[in-house]
Amino acid sequence: MQQLKAHLDNNKIFELVAQEANNLNVKAFVIGGFVRDLLLGKSSKDIDIVVEGKGIELAEAVAKKVGNPKVSVFKSFGTAMFNYNNLEIEFVG
């Protein structure tokens, strides 16, 4: 578990997601293949974040914090994604 915490602590995007989730008063969780690969000691370029509520708003807020990369919004699915530092980050509400 220490490896997991160290990896999350050393990647700025997780800190920014946590800050903006707090600002929006929502809970956000890293899920999916990124977590699996991390536990298996593999690298991953795809981060999926599930949000209790405002997933699109959280994606837009985090994107603004990292320099305004283009956010692709899929309103009918309640999802949004953007690329940052060679990572594809997807938010699901």
C-alpha positions as CSV (number, residue, x, y, z in Angstrom):
1,M,0.0,0.0,0.0
2,Q,2.9,2.4,0.6
3,Q,3.9,2.1,-3.0
4,L,0.4,3.1,-4.0
5,K,0.3,6.1,-1.7
6,A,3.8,7.2,-2.8
7,H,2.8,7.1,-6.5
8,L,-0.4,9.1,-5.9
9,D,1.5,11.6,-3.7
10,N,4.2,12.1,-6.4
11,N,1.8,12.8,-9.3
12,K,0.6,16.4,-9.2
13,I,-2.6,15.6,-11.1
14,F,-4.0,13.6,-8.2
15,E,-3.4,16.6,-5.8
16,L,-5.1,18.9,-8.2
17,V,-8.1,16.6,-8.6
18,A,-8.4,16.3,-4.9
19,Q,-8.2,20.1,-4.4
20,E,-10.8,20.8,-7.1
21,A,-13.2,18.1,-5.9
22,N,-13.0,19.7,-2.4
23,N,-13.7,23.1,-4.0
24,L,-16.8,21.6,-5.7
25,N,-17.8,19.7,-2.6
26,V,-17.8,16.3,-4.4
27,K,-16.1,13.0,-3.9
28,A,-13.8,11.7,-6.6
29,F,-12.1,8.3,-6.8
30,V,-9.4,6.9,-9.1
31,I,-10.7,3.6,-10.6
32,G,-10.1,1.1,-13.4
33,G,-7.1,0.0,-15.3
34,F,-4.8,2.7,-13.8
35,V,-5.3,1.2,-10.3
36,R,-5.0,-2.4,-11.6
37,D,-1.8,-1.6,-13.4
38,L,-0.3,0.3,-10.5
39,L,-1.0,-2.6,-8.2
40,L,0.7,-4.9,-10.8
41,G,3.7,-2.6,-11.0
42,K,2.9,-1.6,-14.6
43,S,2.8,1.9,-16.1
44,S,-0.5,3.3,-17.4
45,K,-1.3,6.4,-19.4
46,D,-5.1,6.3,-18.8
47,I,-6.6,7.6,-15.6
48,D,-10.3,7.1,-14.9
49,I,-11.9,9.2,-12.2
50,V,-15.5,8.6,-11.0
51,V,-17.2,11.5,-9.3
52,E,-20.2,11.5,-7.1
53,G,-22.0,14.2,-9.0
54,K,-20.4,17.0,-11.2
55,G,-17.9,14.9,-13.2
56,I,-17.9,17.4,-16.2
57,E,-17.5,20.4,-13.8
58,L,-14.6,18.7,-12.1
59,A,-12.9,17.9,-15.4
60,E,-13.2,21.5,-16.5
61,A,-11.9,22.8,-13.1
62,V,-8.9,20.5,-13.1
63,A,-8.1,21.3,-16.8
64,K,-8.2,25.0,-15.9
65,K,-5.6,24.4,-13.1
66,V,-3.2,22.5,-15.5
67,G,-3.2,25.1,-18.2
68,N,-6.5,24.7,-20.1
69,P,-6.0,21.7,-22.3
70,K,-9.0,21.0,-24.6
71,V,-11.7,19.2,-22.6
72,S,-13.8,16.8,-24.6
73,V,-17.3,16.7,-23.1
74,F,-19.8,13.9,-23.7
75,K,-22.9,15.2,-22.0
76,S,-25.2,12.3,-22.9
77,F,-22.8,10.0,-21.0
78,G,-21.9,12.5,-18.2
79,T,-18.2,12.2,-19.0
80,A,-15.4,14.5,-19.9
81,M,-11.7,14.0,-20.7
82,F,-8.5,15.8,-21.5
83,N,-4.8,15.0,-22.0
84,Y,-2.2,16.2,-19.6
85,N,1.5,15.3,-19.5
86,N,1.1,12.2,-21.7
87,L,-1.9,11.0,-19.6
88,E,-5.5,10.7,-20.8
89,I,-7.7,11.6,-17.9
90,E,-11.4,10.8,-18.0
91,F,-14.0,11.9,-15.5
92,V,-17.3,10.1,-15.1
93,G,-20.2,11.6,-13.0
